[in-house]
Amino acid sequence: MSHSQHKRDRLICPPAIATLGTDDHRPGNEWLSSLRRGQVFMMGDNPALPSLPEKPTLADFFRRRLALDSYTTRHMMESARKAREQGADDKVVLACLLHDISIAGLLRSHHGHWGAQMVEPYVDEEVAWAIRQHEVLRYFPDESVGYGYPEAYRDFFGAEYQPPAHTRAAYAKARRHRWYMSARMVTINDVYTFDSEVDIEFEEFEDVVGRHFRQPAQGLGFDDSHVAHMWRTMIWPNNFL
């Protein structure tokens, strides 16, 4: 998979969302004026990244994109293993396996919503809903099932942090939903500490993926779905346009 630029010297312009609010942010005109003679903005494959096949599968993304954030990717697999060991059904196991896919490959902010969008054409509606709502439910304890506010969040955000009004409203709505417990099970089986000694690979979940993830024949990113562009963004994350 390649868009040749004839071995030109290529400049990577980071997306504005990655630099806004930081000292690294540069407006578009500065990037344009920084392009030197003979240099081009990057389009297509970045040789610094593992290449993907012409028809990439979910497994390909796990191994060649998501694994570049090994911490988050292992975390998702550990969560899925934990759910399976506790007897969760396949939908919950798959939701756990994919719940932070946006963090590992695309965006952190509102990652449950981005992640649910990425996978919704390929999974059961309940799985996508659980991924979307885990983003909300993780802030709110449910002692009836043994879920407390994650201690790690006090370190991450400060003990004084309170979720914004839109998050609280979304929680109240999700709490009344018929699939509430599916999303809650994702938070229950989430792993807020990481065990780097655990031996875990994607192969452990190929059975549940094979049964419940509708892999498009054209490959993720090329099936003309309304989310194909999100997968292509992960294939070519450094494209100028």
C-alpha positions in Angstrom: 0.0 0.0 0.0 1.8 3.1 -1.2 1.4 6.6 -2.7 4.8 7.2 -4.2 6.4 10.6 -4.0 9.4 9.4 -5.8 11.7 9.3 -2.8 11.2 13.1 -2.2 12.2 14.8 1.1 8.8 14.8 2.8 7.6 17.1 5.6 5.0 16.0 8.1 2.6 18.6 9.2 0.9 17.5 12.5 -2.9 17.9 12.7 -4.0 21.1 14.5 -5.9 19.0 17.1 -2.6 17.5 18.2 -0.9 20.8 18.9 -3.7 23.3 19.8 -3.0 24.9 23.2 0.7 23.9 23.1 3.9 25.7 22.2 4.3 23.4 19.2 1.2 24.8 17.4 1.9 26.6 14.1 -0.8 28.1 11.9 -1.1 26.8 8.3 0.7 29.7 6.7 3.8 28.9 8.8 3.8 25.3 7.6 3.4 26.4 4.0 6.2 28.9 4.2 8.5 26.3 5.9 8.4 24.0 2.8 11.9 24.1 1.4 12.8 23.9 -2.3 12.6 20.2 -3.4 10.6 19.2 -0.3 7.0 18.0 -0.4 4.3 17.5 2.3 3.8 13.8 3.1 1.1 11.9 1.4 0.7 8.1 1.5 2.8 5.5 3.3 5.3 6.7 5.9 8.2 4.3 5.8 8.6 4.8 9.6 5.3 2.9 10.1 4.7 -0.8 9.4 2.9 -1.1 6.0 -0.6 -2.5 5.8 -1.9 -5.0 3.2 -4.3 -3.9 0.4 -7.3 -5.3 2.3 -6.5 -4.7 6.0 -8.3 -6.6 8.7 -8.9 -5.8 12.3 -6.0 -8.1 13.2 -3.7 -6.1 10.8 -4.6 -2.8 12.6 -4.0 -4.4 16.0 -0.6 -5.6 15.0 0.6 -2.8 12.7 -1.0 0.4 14.1 -2.6 -0.1 17.5 0.4 -2.1 18.8 2.5 1.1 18.3 0.8 2.2 21.5 1.5 -1.1 23.2 0.4 0.1 26.6 -3.2 0.9 25.5 -3.4 -2.1 23.2 -2.3 -4.6 25.9 -4.7 -2.9 28.2 -7.6 -3.6 25.9 -6.6 -7.2 25.5 -6.2 -7.6 29.3 -9.7 -6.2 29.8 -11.1 -8.6 27.3 -9.3 -11.5 28.9 -10.6 -10.5 32.3 -14.2 -10.2 31.0 -13.9 -13.7 29.4 -12.5 -15.2 32.6 -15.4 -13.8 34.6 -17.9 -15.4 32.3 -19.0 -12.4 30.2 -20.8 -13.1 26.9 -19.1 -12.5 23.6 -20.6 -9.0 23.1 -19.0 -7.8 26.3 -15.7 -9.4 25.6 -15.6 -7.8 22.2 -16.6 -4.4 23.6 -13.7 -4.7 26.1 -11.3 -5.7 23.4 -12.2 -2.5 21.4 -13.2 0.0 24.0 -10.1 2.2 23.8 -9.3 1.6 20.1 -9.6 5.4 19.4 -7.0 6.1 22.1 -4.5 3.6 20.6 -5.0 4.7 17.0 -6.8 8.0 16.5 -7.9 10.4 19.3 -8.1 10.5 23.1 -10.7 13.2 23.7 -14.2 11.6 23.6 -12.6 8.3 22.8 -15.7 6.2 23.5 -17.7 8.1 21.0 -14.9 8.0 18.3 -14.3 4.3 19.0 -18.0 3.4 18.8 -18.2 5.2 15.4 -15.2 3.4 14.1 -16.6 0.0 14.7 -20.4 0.4 14.5 -20.8 -0.9 10.9 -19.0 -4.1 11.8 -20.4 -5.0 15.3 -23.7 -5.6 17.0 -25.5 -2.3 18.0 -25.1 -3.3 21.6 -21.3 -3.6 21.3 -21.0 -0.1 19.8 -23.3 1.3 22.5 -21.3 -0.2 25.3 -18.1 1.2 23.9 -19.6 4.7 23.5 -21.1 4.7 27.0 -18.1 3.3 28.9 -16.6 6.7 28.4 -19.4 8.2 30.5 -20.0 5.4 33.0 -16.4 5.2 34.2 -16.7 8.4 36.2 -19.7 7.2 38.2 -19.6 4.4 40.8 -22.2 1.6 40.9 -21.6 -0.1 44.2 -24.4 -2.7 43.4 -21.9 -4.4 41.0 -18.7 -3.5 42.9 -17.6 -0.6 40.7 -16.1 2.4 42.5 -14.5 5.5 41.2 -11.0 4.6 39.9 -8.3 5.6 42.3 -6.1 6.2 39.3 -8.4 9.1 38.2 -7.5 11.0 41.4 -3.9 11.0 40.2 -4.8 11.6 36.5 -7.2 14.5 37.0 -7.0 15.7 40.6 -9.2 14.8 43.5 -11.3 17.9 42.9 -12.2 17.0 39.3 -15.9 16.7 38.5 -17.3 15.5 35.1 -19.0 18.3 33.1 -22.7 18.8 32.9 -23.1 17.1 29.5 -21.3 14.0 30.9 -23.6 13.9 34.0 -26.6 14.2 31.7 -25.4 11.4 29.5 -24.8 9.2 32.5 -28.4 9.7 33.8 -29.7 8.7 30.3 -27.4 5.7 30.0 -28.4 4.5 33.5 -31.9 4.0 32.3 -31.0 2.2 29.1 -31.7 -1.5 28.5 -28.0 -2.1 27.7 -26.7 -0.2 30.7 -25.1 -3.3 32.2 -23.2 -4.1 29.0 -21.5 -0.8 29.2 -21.1 -1.1 33.0 -19.4 -4.5 32.4 -16.8 -2.7 30.2 -15.9 -0.4 33.2 -15.9 -3.3 35.6 -13.5 -5.2 33.4 -11.4 -2.2 32.6 -7.9 -2.4 34.0 -6.7 0.8 35.5 -3.4 -0.6 36.4 -1.1 -2.3 33.9 0.7 -5.6 34.3 3.6 -5.6 31.9 4.5 -9.2 32.8 1.3 -10.6 31.4 1.8 -12.6 28.2 -1.1 -11.7 25.9 -1.5 -11.6 22.1 -4.3 -10.8 19.7 -4.6 -14.4 18.6 -6.3 -15.1 21.9 -9.4 -13.2 20.6 -9.5 -14.2 17.0 -12.4 -16.6 17.7 -14.7 -13.9 19.2 -13.6 -11.4 16.5 -14.3 -14.0 13.8 -17.8 -14.6 15.2 -18.8 -11.0 15.9 -16.8 -8.6 13.8 -18.0 -8.2 10.3 -14.8 -7.8 8.4 -15.5 -6.0 5.0 -14.2 -7.9 2.0 -12.7 -4.8 0.6 -10.6 -4.2 3.8 -11.2 -1.7 6.6 -11.0 1.7 5.1 -12.0 0.7 1.6 -15.6 -0.6 2.0 -17.3 2.8 1.3 -18.8 2.8 4.8 -19.5 6.1 6.6 -16.5 5.4 8.8 -14.0 4.2 6.2 -12.2 7.5 6.3 -11.4 6.9 10.0 -9.6 3.7 9.2 -7.8 5.3 6.3 -6.6 8.0 8.7 -4.9 5.3 10.7 -3.3 3.8 7.6 -2.0 7.2 6.5 -1.9 9.3 9.7 0.7 11.7 8.4 -1.0 12.8 5.2 -1.1 16.6 4.6 -4.6 16.4 3.3 
